[in-house]
């Protein structure tokens, strides 16, 4: 019988050991000093009631696994809702294949549903593993490798490196972007301060206000050439086109010692930015040049269907009107294995307790999670056999109803 609870006192030593053992290659460079600092930060966060929590799975007196829980405020179609994030999921090497992760994830789901969060999110070590737990694929992440000289030239006035003294202003910029962008998570100032302290972060100021920030990292291109590097940009927020163009102008000006600017971004259209969209790999298929690589990353999960639609009462489901019975299959989390009657009137959703319906949709919670987040439309899910509708004449209506003009952007690191 497993007990999942907050880690206490000296238990953080065992929590850290098991966590490092679970990811031996990823964590092989962690020094004893870094390990000690990690333990102290976790203890401090736990003691101060921070929005991150270290949980352990215990059988008897022995810890057999654990994870870190995150309390999120996530922008979902313009509404800020509670969400739970789970990271650093680990199982003691001596207790693999003993359903430790299953016990942990069941607790995680129940905990955040009880806290009023209709959604959860994670980065999977294996997407198929978490899909069976009800998680749906998020938006693909793109990697573009662009020559600096192929970026449009512009005015980089106002771009400078940020320091910890800029944390408050930078947090304001980040959270304004987050409140305007579907999928983003609101950040406390401490997180942005840590981002600036640990990384090279550039910002763009106009009239004394930070309107863009980007985390950049220099990477060697060849081990025998210390004068040539790439710049990786995997954290970029901006409030207006001028701010974006100023950051791009800064990156383009580095062409003397930089081979490629590597953008890691959810932006599917960034190949329209450079004069040459090719990524330098010289790869082709069907006479088409490779412009970028794509990866499946973050995954989303609905924990409480009714509460989610109640939270989205102000969202416009594209002006559509119908009565939908939504029946979700959720084998991993029975509390969410349910049928919900929703009235859409002029795009406004209202959950009903009883009444007739025009059509019923049956689907797994993993596919619905991707659908409601706007990652995928209804029609392809219906075509692929992942969504079934009792009246096929409503497929077009459902496709329009659930279509999101803005796909989610979730660049949260957790």
N, C-alpha and C positions, 0 to 999 in steps of 0.2 A: 504494500500500500504506500503510495507516494504522498508526501506532503510538500506543497510548493509554498514557500514563504520568503520574506525578505532576509537577506544575508546579514549577519550581525558580527561585530567584533572581530575576533581572530579567524572567523570563518572566511573572511576575505582572502586570506592566504591560500586556502584550499580552492576557493573560487577562481583565483588568479592562476594557480597551477593547472587546474583542469582546463581552463580557457586557453592557456598557451599551448598545452599538449594537444588540444583538439585541432589547432591550426598550426602545426609545427613549421611548415615552410613559410607561411605568411608571417609568423612571429619569431623566426629564427634570429633576427637581428636585435631583438629586445634585450637591452642590457639590464643588469641587476638594479641600477639606479632608476631606469625607466619603469621597471616592474614595481619598485618601491613607490615611485611617484604615482603610478596608476592606482595602487592600493589606497594611498592617502586621499587621492581625489575621489575615489568611490566612497570611502568612509565619510568624507566631508559632504558629498552630495546627499548621501543617505541621511546624515544627521541634520542637514539644513532644509530637508524637504524639497530638494531640487526636482525638476520634472523628469529625471532619470532615476531608475530604481533597479538595484541588483537583486535578482531572485535566484534562489537555489532550489533544486529538487532533492528532497531528503527521503531516504528509506531507512527507518530507524534513526541512528545517530549519524549516518554516513551521507555526505553530499554525493550525488551521482550525476549531477548535471546542473545547468543553470542558464540564465540569459539576462539581458538588460532590457527593461521596459522603458518606453518613452511616452510621455504625455504630450500629445500634439494638438495644436489648433490649426486645422487644415482648411484651405480655401477649396470648397467644392462648388463649382459653378457660381462663384460670387458670394457664397454663404460660408462663414467661418464655423466649422463644426469640430467637435471633439473627435480625436482619432487616437488609436494606440499604435505604437511602433515597437517592434521587437528586433533585437540585434544581438550579436555575439552569442548565438544559441550554441551550446556545447553539451556533450555527453562524455562522462568519464570513459576513457578507453577500455576500462575493465567492465563497463556496463553497456556496451553497444548491443543493439538488437534486443533490448529489454523494455521497449516502449517508454523510455525516459522522455524522449522528445515529444511523444504523443501526450503524455501526462502534463508536460510543461505547456504545450500549446493549448490544450483544453483549459488550463488555468488562465492563460493569457487572454483567450477569447472571453471567458466568463468574467474575468476581472474588468475588462474594458467595457463590456456590455453593461455590467452593473454600474459602472461609472458614467453611463450615459453616452458612450461613444458608439455611433453606428458603423464606424469604419475602422479597419486596421491596415497596416502596411508593413512590408519588409523587403529586404534584398535577399534573394534566395541563394543558397550555396548550390542548389539544384532546383530549377523551375518545376520539373515534373513532380518532385517530392512535395513541394508546397501546393501545387495545383490540386493534388489529392486531398489536401487539407482545406480546400475551398478558396485558394488565392487565384486571382485572375491576373493575366499578364498586363503590365503597364505599357506605357509608350516606349518604343525602342529608343535607345541612345545611339546617336550618330557620332562617328569620329571622322572629321575632315582634316586633311593634311595639305595646307595651302602655302605656297611660296609667298613670303612677305611682299615681294615685288608685284605679285598678282592682286594684292588687296588694293582697293581704291585709296588714292591719296586724299588727305584732308588736313584739317587743323586740329592738332593735338593739344592746343593751349587749354590749360585747366586740368591736364592729367598729371598726377603725382602719386608717389608711393604713400600709402596710408600707414599711420603709426597707431599704437594703442590709444593715444589721445584722441583719435578720430572715431573711436568705437561707437559713441552715442550717435553721432551724425550718420555713420555708416549703417548702423542698425535702423535708423529712420528710413534711409534709402532702401535697404533690403526689405523692410516690412511694408513700405508703400508699394513696392513691386509685388510682394507676396499677396497683399490684399487686392491687387488688381489682376492676379494671375491664377487661373484655375489649376489646382494641384499643389500649389506652394504651401509651405508651413511657416507660420509666424515664429520668429526667433527671438529669444531674450538677448539682451545686450552682452551678457557674459559669453554667449556662443560666438558672436561677431568679434568680440575682443580677443578670444582665443584663436579665431581664424586669422586675424591680423598678426597676432603675436607669433604664430607658428609658421606663417607662410609669407611669401611676397604677394602683397595685395595692392593693386593700383586702383585709384579712384578718379573720377572726373567731377570737378567742382564748377558750378556756374553761379555767380552772384553769391558766393559764400556757402552754397548748399551742395552737398554731394548728391549727384544724380545718376551715378553708375559706379560699379566696383567689379573687379575681376581678380580672381586668384590665378597667378601665373607660376609656372615651374620650368626651370631650364633643365633639359635632358641632353646627354651626350649623343651625338650621331654616330661617331666612331671612337673606339677606345684609344686610337693612336693620334687623334686630332683634338687637342685641348681648346682649339679656337673655333670649333664649329658645334653648334647645338641647335636643338629645337626648343620652341616655347610651347608648353601645353597650357591651354586655358580650359579649365573644367568647372569654373564657377563664375558665371557672368550674369549680372542683373543690371538693367538700365531702365530709366523712366521715360525716355523719349528718344527719337531718332538721332538728335544731335549728340546726345550722350553716347549712344552706341557708336556713332561714326568717329567720335573723338578717341574712344578706346581702340577702334580698328586702325585709326591713323597712327596711334602710338605703336601698335604691333607691326604695322607695315614699315615703320621707320627703322626696324631692327634688322634689315636685310643684309647688312655687311657681315654679321657673324651668326646669323640664324638661317638655317636651311629651310625649315618648315614651321608654320604656326599650326599646332595641332589643337583643333577645337573639339571638345567633347561636349555635345549639346543635344537637346531634344529637338532642335530646329531642323525640320525636314527640308527646308528651302535654302540652306546656307550656300549651296552650290551656285546660287544666283549672285552671290557677292563678289567672288574673284573673277579676274579676266580669263583664267584657265581653271576649270573645276577639277581636273584630274589630280589624283592623290600622290602621283609619283611612283606608284608601284608598277606601272606599265601593264596592268592586268586588264584583260578584255574578256567578255563573253557575249556571244551573238552579235559580234562586231560593235559592241558598246564598251566605252571606257569606264573603268571603275573610278567612281568619284568619292566614295566614302565607305566605311565599314559600319555595320549595325550590330547592336547587341540587345538582348532581352535583359532587363534589369529589374527595377522595382516592380512589386506586385501589390495589388490591393485586394481587400476582402470586406464584404458587407457582413456585419455582425447582427444588425437589427434593421430589417427591411422597413417595418412600419415607421420607426423613429427616423430613418434616413429620409423617407418621403415627407414626413412632417417637418424635418429641418429644411427641406427644399421647397417648402410651400410658396416661397417667393420667386422661385426659378421659373422661367418661361420655357416650357417644353414645346417650343416652336409653334405656339398658337394652335396646337392640335386638340381635338375633342373626341373622347371616347371613354367608355367604361372598361377597364382592363382588370381581369383577374390574373394576378402574377403568382404562379406557384413555383417556388424554388425548392430544388433538391439540395439538402445540406446534410450529408451523412456524417460529417465529422463533428458538427456543432448542432445537435438536435433542436436547441432552443430557437434556431433560425430556420429550421425545416418547416416552412409555413406557406400559407396561401393568403395573399393580401389583395383586397379589392380597392382599386384606385380609380377615382373619377378625374379625368382630365377635361377641363372646360376652358377653352381659349388659351390653352397652354399651362393653366394653373392646376396643380395636383392637389387632391384632397383624398385622404384615406377614409373609406367607409366601413362601417361594421357589418352591413348587410345590403342586399339588393341584387339586381340583375347585372349581367356583364355582356358586353358586345363580343368579346373574344377572350380566350384564356391562353396565356403563354406559359409553357412549362420549360424550365431550363435549370442547369446546375448553377449553384451560387458562384462558382468560379467564373463562368461566362457572363453572368449578370453583373458581377463586380467590374469586369472590364467594360461592359456596355454602359452602365450608369456613370462611370468615370469618363466616358467619351473616348475611350481608347479605340473602340471598334463600333461599327454600326450594326443595326439589327439584321439587315438583309444578308450580309455574309455569314453571320452566325446561323441564320435560318438555312442558308444554302449549304453550309458545312454540316448541318444536322445537329448543331449545338443548342438550337432554340426551336421549339415546336409551338405552333399556334393552331387553335381549333378552327379558325376561319382564315384561309389563306388570302382572302380579299383585304385583310387588314395589314398585310406585310408592308405595303408602301406607307401606310399611316404610321405604323410602329417604327419604320426606318426613319421617317421624318421626326417623329416624336422624340426619339432617343438620340438623334444626331446632335453632336456638339460642334459648334463652329470653332471652338478652342479646345484642342487636345491638352491633357494635363501635362504640366511641367513640375516635376518634383525633384529638386536637386539637393534634397536634404541628405546629409551624411550622417548615418547612424548605424 
